[in-house]
Amino acid sequence: MIRLAGLSKRFGTIGPLALDSVSLSVEQGEVFGIVGRSGAGKSTLIRCVNLLERPDEGHVEVLGQDLLALDEAGLRTARRSIGMVFQHFNLLSSRTVAGNIAFPLEVAGVPRAEREARISELLPLVGLETKREAYPAQLSGGQKQRVGIARALASSPRILLCDEATSALDPETTAEILTLIRNLRERLNLTVLLITHEMSVVKAICDRVAVMEAGRIIEQGQVFQVFTRPEAETTRRFVSGVIGHGVPSGTLARLPPPNPGEQQRLLQILFAGPGSTRSVISEATRRFDLDLNIISGRIDEIGGVPFGVMALAVYGESQRIDAAISWMRGLGLEVTEGIPEVRANPPAETA
Ligand SMILES: Nc1ncnc2c1ncn2[C@@H]1O[C@H](COP(=O)(O)OP(=O)(O)OP(=O)(O)O)[C@@H](O)[C@H]1O
């Protein structure tokens, strides 16, 4: 649906590249997230998909069309297949909900009766049947974004671009809007590309994710894979704020020392898949005659797949600990030695 190849972009003549050879493919029906800190290049990248921003170099293919090769008229037509939702809604305050939704249709020259019919279809889709004649000032943030979404869908696009669509909303409203986007994706067979600085958004809604830093994609993959096995340090930091890899610094220092002749080893265990709730701790304790202290543990779900991360301090004879690790790995658990430390009370992992 979207193929970006070797995109580079520099604003002005000096300074760093806002985009540095970015390549990305988004397949039909996916919700694809791009996450990164402020200034990473996310907005520039998403704006290249509908050519609100023109890259200096590279290739932009959407629905099989080379957008950079189109003239203005061709680009206008192509853009009807690409709806866009904005962080600050960008509604016209002098127009009603219906007037805002109709706006892109008016610009495209769609006759009035057809516009009205389309509005009537869209309002129930976004849960705003009763707000047709309301003005933006009379709406909550979540309702305003519902209007923004309806407007983006007015021309029946096949692709929805979401530029920090929930960043101005509170957590509860964010969850509602994300659920709405996910449902619309299914109902309307949309492909969604979204940018966000919040890993929790990616976790809630995306199938795949790309992590951006300094104009580059530093890591990408299935959300489950990236969350449970982050490779880049930046990704690890993003992920740890959401799924709790690591324990607060100071906690490890307060662990009791091992008895003479015994070892203390720190293990991080990742459970993934349906067997995740299986209790291995008590069984390992019995089988291998060890003391296993749970320092932290969390069960979560990403894309419907349960997984858990547990940090353990294990006390006992070295060989027994080795045997317990082999046994746990044999059960399909991912066991790594060492527990990443995080600052106590880290700020929410956002840009
Ligand atoms: N119109 C512009 N003129 C000059 N520099 C720009 C412009 N737009 C973006 N930049 C610069 O390009 C880089 C990438 O910015 P971009 O807005 O794409 O990042 P971002 O990841 O979306 O960050 P944010 O979430 O803060 O918007 C930054 O260094 C930014 O200052």
The ligand as an SDF file (V2000), in Angstrom:
LIG
                    3D

 31 33  0  0  0  0  0  0  0  0999 V2000
    9.4330   23.1300    8.2190 N   0  0  0  0  0  0  0  0  0  0  0  0
   10.6090   22.9090    8.8140 C   0  0  0  0  0  0  0  0  0  0  0  0
   11.6250   23.7870    8.6880 N   0  0  0  0  0  0  0  0  0  0  0  0
   12.8140   23.5710    9.2540 C   0  0  0  0  0  0  0  0  0  0  0  0
   13.1240   22.4700    9.9770 N   0  0  0  0  0  0  0  0  0  0  0  0
   12.1660   21.5490   10.1220 C   0  0  0  0  0  0  0  0  0  0  0  0
   10.8550   21.7370    9.5560 C   0  0  0  0  0  0  0  0  0  0  0  0
   10.1190   20.6460    9.8880 N   0  0  0  0  0  0  0  0  0  0  0  0
   10.9060   19.8320   10.6180 C   0  0  0  0  0  0  0  0  0  0  0  0
   12.1310   20.3680   10.7600 N   0  0  0  0  0  0  0  0  0  0  0  0
   13.2660   19.7610   11.4670 C   0  0  0  0  0  0  0  0  0  0  0  0
   13.4030   18.4190   11.0110 O   0  0  0  0  0  0  0  0  0  0  0  0
   13.6970   17.5500   12.0730 C   0  0  0  0  0  0  0  0  0  0  0  0
   12.6300   16.4780   12.1770 C   0  0  0  0  0  0  0  0  0  0  0  0
   11.4120   17.1020   12.5790 O   0  0  0  0  0  0  0  0  0  0  0  0
   10.0270   16.3450   12.6420 P   0  0  0  0  0  0  0  0  0  0  0  0
    8.9890   17.3600   12.9970 O   0  0  0  0  0  0  0  0  0  0  0  0
    9.8390   15.5370   11.4280 O   0  0  0  0  0  0  0  0  0  0  0  0
   10.2880   15.3660   13.8730 O   0  0  0  0  0  0  0  0  0  0  0  0
    9.2330   14.6280   14.7940 P   0  0  0  0  0  0  0  0  0  0  0  0
    9.8380   13.3210   15.1180 O   0  0  0  0  0  0  0  0  0  0  0  0
    7.9140   14.6040   14.1220 O   0  0  0  0  0  0  0  0  0  0  0  0
    9.1860   15.5210   16.0710 O   0  0  0  0  0  0  0  0  0  0  0  0
    7.9200   16.2250   16.7730 P   0  0  0  0  0  0  0  0  0  0  0  0
    7.1710   15.1020   17.4280 O   0  0  0  0  0  0  0  0  0  0  0  0
    8.5400   17.1700   17.7420 O   0  0  0  0  0  0  0  0  0  0  0  0
    7.1480   16.8920   15.6770 O   0  0  0  0  0  0  0  0  0  0  0  0
   13.8150   18.4090   13.3140 C   0  0  0  0  0  0  0  0  0  0  0  0
   15.1740   18.7130   13.5140 O   0  0  0  0  0  0  0  0  0  0  0  0
   13.0250   19.6360   12.9620 C   0  0  0  0  0  0  0  0  0  0  0  0
   13.5190   20.7680   13.6460 O   0  0  0  0  0  0  0  0  0  0  0  0
  1  2  1  0
  2  3  1  0
  2  7  2  0
  3  4  2  0
  4  5  1  0
  5  6  2  0
  6  7  1  0
  6 10  1  0
  7  8  1  0
  8  9  2  0
  9 10  1  0
 10 11  1  0
 11 12  1  0
 11 30  1  0
 12 13  1  0
 13 14  1  0
 13 28  1  0
 14 15  1  0
 15 16  1  0
 16 17  2  0
 16 18  1  0
 16 19  1  0
 19 20  1  0
 20 21  2  0
 20 22  1  0
 20 23  1  0
 23 24  1  0
 24 25  2  0
 24 26  1  0
 24 27  1  0
 28 29  1  0
 28 30  1  0
 30 31  1  0
M  END
$$$$
